[in-house]
Amino acid sequence: MADKLTFLHLSDIHFDAEKQDRLEMNRDLRDQLQRDIKNELKPKLGAFNGVLVTGDIAYSGEACEYERAQKWLDGLCAMIGCDESQVWVVPGNHDVERNKVKNSKPLSDIHKILREKKISELDNEIIATLRDETYKSILFNPIANYIKFASKYECNITPEKPFWESSGMKLNEMKLNDGSDLCFWGMTSTIVSDAMDDVNTAKLVLGRPQVLIPTEDPSKTYVTLCHHPLDWLHDHDNIVPYLNSRARVALFGHKHKEWIVLQEVEGNKTLFIVAGAVHPERDCKWQPRYNVISFEIEGKEANRSLKVYVYSRVWGGKSPSFQTDWSKDGKEYREYTIPLEVWYPPQAQNCLAKEAVKMEDQSCLMKTVRGDSSKPSQTTGSREFTYKFLSLPFHEIVSIGAKLELFQDEDAGVSESDLVGRFCERAQTQGKLQELITKVISTYDKKKGDK
Ligand SMILES: [Fe+2]
């Protein structure tokens, strides 16, 4: 499995559902999930490349729920052998602070307008709303805590750009075995989410601007993340053709039941995977589950295919624990083959490319950490750097900026992620980037060591 890229796919963890009197059962489930990975999956599959979470990280969208989620994810990453920054997330309906919606008539009114808009007019209405100075500030207010959490993992969303594309990671970590790139693309299906959400009577909206996945570069293979499955979308008919033609794998959550299907439309195959929930609602069938998904390329040039291996883990058995879902064809994993576009790797990206990139990457990272690089790489380890910077307490972030004379009066009141972005830009301009990286990493590591 060494040449495969392998990810945990979790959904609907619902951190702090404990407040609903479920403390011990949920904690036990999370412990058992980690135990399953450690004892059963990691020995077979080796180190993982990261964690994909398709929404409902929290239960009520509160800040304390994300603090607990981050701590648990840190431990999970350490266990599966990847950096703690290697997590990708999208918001779910439980990441919305419902009280903020309930108490805002303008917000409820906007939701109603968008939910009831004619499909043919919906994209324009969404764009106009998300660009409106008044509306945009209130529309994303209920997911402010989620946004702060997601920005640590470079999964930032804003009203102007409610989707993200994976970027800035260590170069070797998303290279498939033929040197092409596996790219993640995260979407926000919670723009109008509130207590009215209903798969039949009050659907959600996405908008086509969120699925304009670039097509010009055949070296990139896209895997999308979205919380709500497509049947929950009012603009389902607008979205499906884009996903079918541009995403090779589409991951969802929310349903609390697993559903996997390989669809083919006009020669394009897309694997749709709706994950089961780690913590399902207790009033539905009690069957927590999660998936492990591995990717690799088979064949080359005009005969390239993406091979996808899905390991479904389900709760059950006489000694309650996670185990293989043998109901799926009686096999430990299911295997899918998805034809890809023709791609001729540049000569430099032959079979040696991955090793070369890995060596260069490790060398750069070491230099960055040691602080002896003449040209610190912004790309190398940038997710790790962002994660560490944004995980520091606010006063530490400001203190680092002030010490390096990167803080300016105009920064008062900006969000932490904007502040960090400004510090990086100024550090780059003033030739202090290396100093900033060293300071952030040493401060983070010291705080982690103190705990
Ligand atoms: Fe959900």
Boltz pocket constraint, residues with backbone or C-beta under 6 A from the ligand:
constraints:
  - pocket:
      binder: B
      contacts: [[A, 12], [A, 56], [A, 92], [A, 93], [A, 94], [A, 227], [A, 253], [A, 254], [A, 255]]
      max_distance: 6.0
